[in-house]
Amino acid sequence: MENVNPGLASLLRETENNKSSSRKKRNNSRWLFPSGGGGGLLKMLKLFPMLSSGCKMVALLGRPRKMLKDGATTGTIFGYRKGRVSLAIQEDTREMPVFLIELPMLASALNKEMASDIVRIALESESRTNKKKLLEEFVWAVYCNGRKVGYSIRRKQMSDDDLHVIQHLRGVSMGAGVLPSPSDHKDSDGDMTYIRARFHRVVGSKDSQALYMINPDNPIHNNPTPTPPPEFSIFFVRPH
């Protein structure tokens, strides 16, 4: 994005400030990942409880704890291994998404971006009016780590696959794994995978806001050569 929206610029500056603060914390913490670990997706998956199916995840984690009253937003990235990924934003995992979109990115492409340990997805509204709330806009240009990857249209209604994921993860506050595929889905696209995390929302203005992934504060102390987890941010911006 050549002409950066002022609100987005302030959100990006906050990202850098958060990054500097997180580096200080890492000096005093030991993380789960070995220094010679695999790709970024593996690192992201290791942040969360890993189970073979969403049903088992729900059974173990139960409903989101009522003590979590920090205003965090839940974001879920999901899709078939050989297909495109979708993004769902929920204020409450027991309710329908307030924002749902299929990104113009294959799961394999997102995995490569995660290998850099920093993933910044920016969605720029194609509308230049402010008659709607920001997340109610429909047509979005999508950028990943500064590169434009295409356009997407926010979904008004959920597809069968979307509903399948949202229902299976209804009681999951954060996690990663593989969900059982719908019975009518062909195996050509592979398994349905998901990553769900909690995000801190920062509103820059009525035309810009950002979601910063909250990393679980559960470091592992048995690893002598830890490396920091990936940083994941999602930006929404509407040009003037």
N, C-alpha and C positions, 0 to 999 in steps of 0.2 A: 504494500500500500504506500504509494509515493506521498500523498498528502494525508498525513496522519491526523485523525480527529483529535482535538485537544484533550477530550475526556479519555480516549484510548491512550494517549501519550502519558497522562498522569497515572493510569493503571499500569502501564509498562514500567514506569519509574518505581511504582510500588513493588512490582515484581522483582526489580533489581535490589530494592531495599530488603525485601523478604529473603532474597537469595543471600545477601551479605549476612543477615542475621542468622540464617540457617547454617551457614558455614561455621559460625562461632559455636553453635550448638553441636555440630558434628565433631568438633575437636574434643568434646567431652562425652561423646556417645559412641557405642560400637553397634554397627548395623549388621543386618543379616547376610548381606551379599559379599561373597569373596571377591578379591580384586581381579581375579581372572575369570569372572563369571561370564555367562552367555549374553544373549541379546537383551535389549531393553524390555521387551515384553516379559521375559523371564523374571527380570528384576521387579517389574510392576506386579506380576502375579505373586511373587514371594512376599509382597507387602501385606497380603491379606490371607485369611484362612482359605485353604485350597481343598476342595472336595470334588468328588466325581460327579455329583449331580446337585442341582439346585434344591431338590426335595430334601436331601440330607442336610444341606446348608440351613434351610428353614427350620428343620427339626432341631438342629443343634443351637442355632443362634436365637431362635424364637423371634418375637416381634421386637421392633426397635425399642430400646429402653427409654422410659419416660424421663429419666434423669438427664437425657441429652437435650438441654434447653438452650443451646448456644446459637440457635438460629441457622445452623448449617444446612446447606442444600445437598441433596443427593443427586449424583450424576452417574449414569450407567452407559457404558459403551459396549455394544454387543453386535454380533453378526456371525455368519457362517465363515469358517476358516478360508474358504475360497471365494467369498462374496464381499460385498461392501459392508461397512460398519454403520451403525446408527447411534445417535446420541439422544438420550432421554434425560430431562431435568425434572425432578420431583421435589416438592416441598415436604411431602410426606410419602413414604414408600407404600403406604396403604391406600393412597389415592392415585388417580390418573396423572400422567405427566403434564406439567404446565408448558413444556416445550419438547417437541419430538421431531427429529429430522434425520434423514438418511444422508450421510456425508458422501461426497464424491471420491471416496478413498477405499481401496481394497484393504482387507485386514492385513495382508502381507506388507503393504506399503506403510501402514501405521506402525507395524512391528519394526520396520527399518528405522522410522523416525524415533521410536522409543530407544533405539540403541545409542542415541546421542545423549541420553539421560535428561534432556530438556525437550518437552513437547508443549508447544504453544499453538493452540487452534484458535483462529480468529474468524468470526462470522460477521461480515459487513453487509448490512441491509442495502438492498438496491433502491429502496424508497428514500426520497429526500424530504419527506414531510414527517410531521410528528403527531398525526391525528390518532395514531395507535400507540399503545404501550410498546416498548422496544421488543419484547419477546413475542408480541402478537404479529410482527411483520412476517411476510410469507417467503419472499425471494431473498436468498442470501448468497453472496460470494464467499467462498470458503478458502482460507489460507492455512497452511500448516508450516510452522517454523519459517514464516516469511515468504513462502512460495504459494502462489495461487494454484489451487488444485481443481477448481471448477465451481459449479453453481448447484444449489439445492433449494428445494421448496419445503417449507415447514408443513408437516402433515396435520391436517384437520382431524383426521380419523386414524385410528390405529389399524394396522394390518393384522392378519391372524398371527404372524410371527411376533409382532410387537406385543400383542395381547398375551401370547404364550410366555414371553420373557417377563413381562410386568407381573403377571399372575404368579409365576413360579418364584419370583424374588420378592414377593409382597412382604415377607417378614425378615428380609435381609437388609441390614444397615450398611454393611460393607463386605466385600468379598470378591473372589475371582474363581472361575472354574468353567465347567462344561455342563450345559443343560441337556436333558433328554430332548431329542428332536421331535417335532410333531409327527404323528403317524403317517400323515399324507405327504411329508416332505421327502424329496429324492435325496439320495446319499451323495450326489455329485458335488454338492457344495461343502461337504464335510460337516463337522460337528458345530453346534451352536455354542459359541464361547461368550463370556461376559467378564467385564471388570466393573465393579461398583465401588464408588468411593464417596466420601463426604467432602464437600467443598465449602470454603469460606467465601461468601459473596461480598464484593466491594462495588458499590454504585458510584461511578464517577459523575454522572449526570443523567438526565432523562434519556440521553442518546448513547450512553456507554456504561457498561458494567462488566465485571470480570468474576470468574470463579477460580479460586486457588485450591488445589487439592490439599487436604489435611492428611499428612502422613501419620500413621499410627505411632504413638509414643511408646513403643514396646521393643527397645533395642535388645539384641542378643549379645551377651557378654563373653561368649565362648569362642568367638571368631577373632583371631589375632590380626587379620588384615581386612577390616571392613571397608566398604565403599558406600557412599551415600545413595539413597534411593532416587529414582527419577523425579523430576519436577514436572507437574502437569497443570497447565492453566488453560482456561477457555475464556475468550474475550468476545463480547457482543458490542457492536458499534453501528451507529446510524449516522451517515455523513449529513452535514447541514446543506 
